[in-house]
Amino acid sequence: MKHVNKASLLQVKNGIIDNQKYSYLVVFSIAVILRLIPEILAYPYPIGYDVINYYLPILKNFDDHWLEISNQFPFYISLLHTISWLLHVDPRIVITSSIVLIFGLFSVVVFSISRNLLHLNNLQSLFVSIFVIFQVSVLRTSWDLHKDMFALTITFFCLLCVSRVPNLSKKMMAVIVTLSIFTVLADRMIGLLLSLSLIASSFVKRQKALALIAMLITIVYGISLATNFENISSNIELAGNKDKIDEFYSPVNLFVLFLVMNAILLPAGLVGLLKSKLGIFKIPFFIALIGSFTWLLFPNTSAFLPDRWITIFSIFLSLFSGYGFVLLIENKRIAVSRKKLNYYLVILIPFVFLGSAFAMSPNNSYLNVYGAFHAYISHYGPLTMQYNSISLPESESLLSIIDWINNNNNTSSGSRILGSKHLRGWMELGLENRAFLFSDNITDILNSNKYSEFYLLDSNIVTHQLQNYSSNLSFNNSDYSLYHLKRIE
């Protein structure tokens, strides 16, 4: 009887592994669960810096923000707004559901690349897909760079399809063009990556259809850049201003970030890069690599966002690295056992642990090994996904102080509240009939002597020198203090 049960279980396992439809479902389910768990653990607080400071405030007050976002590649946020408006669904649900679905679709695209371009079997493709989605670079992008994740997912799919040119139907060509347009309208960096990749591919493959697609997408992207010219010109000006130094974008910090994201992936990644025939994916791989080291030419500036390019590069590297591990495991000269499944698990488990710790561990958890590099990389992203613009315990403290401020017995309607820019989303969502003033440097506002009376909200670990104002503590809790400031005449 036991032998029958074992045989039945083995048949089920083999059936799932061998059946491609089941494999797609397994990969999608794992990705959805992986991305959903951090949201559940953080509930009722949102996770993601841009979620609290960009997506939620804009979707709550879309009309008020339209002029602000219309010049910032607004396709994705407009899509979320349309969904929320048509279905009458709370923006928080729309934001969370969308990124979880996109994360699942991304895993499916990676599986399809493994099957159709790398020509791996179902088990090997499952390994590559799971390997990629547990990478910190992928999870970090899904944490708050939702439109990047949206654009990257489409980019991976379009590159997969473009690799089959000219053996594509006209309908499929139309789908590729449409999705590519969505990408270049959604995100500037990924739009640039896709446009350059299509242009380079058209020169390599010398296919008329591909050249037409590349030209059309590049034109659309160029028009989008033209409407966003003010932001681009400011970045160019920032890059040319050698006197203005951003201490966080130091060469040391960026090099440490590059090593943290990529060092463990590089050996197998080089194997996969050299052995694979993923020419269509090697192009964006090298473009992202160049972007990752723009700090060599333009040090101490955020103008070209090298930290974002490092993350994008790591995502492409993880694809080649996963393939490299497959080649090493399947290499007969290296393998010493026929139980190859054990080898896949041995490789996968450490990466699953690292990704899980990043996704689910509390702030300052010892399980998260990346905390050892906190001094160098904390300004480029979170050390755990259990974070928004502030930690989750701080989120609770901040909401309690916002409730206190909104009480007319505590502060009068029309009061000015001064605080960090990291709190601006919380304040827009929670503050009632009060104005929130924020700045990169609160000390500059205090020294400007601009306001005769306001409230200063800050962390308990921060102190300010008050030369022109009298100060009275109005309210405090475990994380924040609120001071009532009046200018001394």
C-alpha angles and dihedrals in degrees: 000000000000090000090053092051092049091049091050093050090048091052091051092049093048091045092056093045095046097043109083094202091055090048092055089050092048093050092046092048094049091050094047092049092046093052095040097053095067089052091051093047092051096045129159087027123067122238124220131065095236091042093065097032101037120009101042098042093046095047090047092051103020098154092051091053101041096100089050097050099035090083095046106073092273101185098107098044089045090052091052090048091051092051092048092047097045096045096035089230125154110262091234090060092046093050094048096042092048096052092045090052092045090050089052092049091049090058090050091052091050089051090050091050090051093050101040106030104026091036094222124157122249096269093049092045090050089053093051093046095049090043091055099045092051092057114115091229091059094043092046091053091051090048096076109332091086097154089050089054090048092049094043092052091053091044092054090049094047093048089050090053096041090057087069095057126157091026094072130110121238090249091055090048089053090051091051092049092048094048092045090053089052088053097051090046092050105050134016099210097043089042089056091047093051094044094051091044092053092047092050092045091052090056092047098045096033092211117154093214092052091047090053091050091049092049094048094047092046091052092051090047091049091053090050090051091050091056088049094047096122093061092044093050091050090053091050090049090049091051091051094049102089092175093065108077126187104207092200092059094060119146091243094054093047094047091051089049090052091051094045091051099040116016096090091047099047102082096052089033092060090050091051092044094052097042101040127087092214093128091153090058096042090067097062088038091063094039090056090046090056090048090051091062101042085113088075089068097029107031124185096019134107093204095110096032097230091178090062091048090051090056092047091048090051091055092055091042091054090059092054091041092054089051090047091055090051091053092049093049093047094046105114092207091059103036115092098178137045091223094093092162088070090055091052090051093047090054095041101047098067091049091046088052094049092047093045092049090051093047101043113018119105121251113286091015116163089221090071105082091190087073087079087071095045094120091059107034108026092098093060099054145327126300087221135017089235089091140078120183086317134019120281094250088050089050090060091048092048093052091052091053092047089054089051092050092050091059107099090214089064105037128010124243111269094031118152118235118196120201149130121309088237088072098051095100093049090050095049090051098044111022115097124205091339130108121235117209117195136178143172087239116034091183090065091057092047091051093045091073087212100139126051095204136011144131122261116213117190145144117279090239092060124080129186132203107239111199102157102031139068113225134210124180107238102174140348141173136177095299111018141042129199118208127191108222126196124183115246108234 
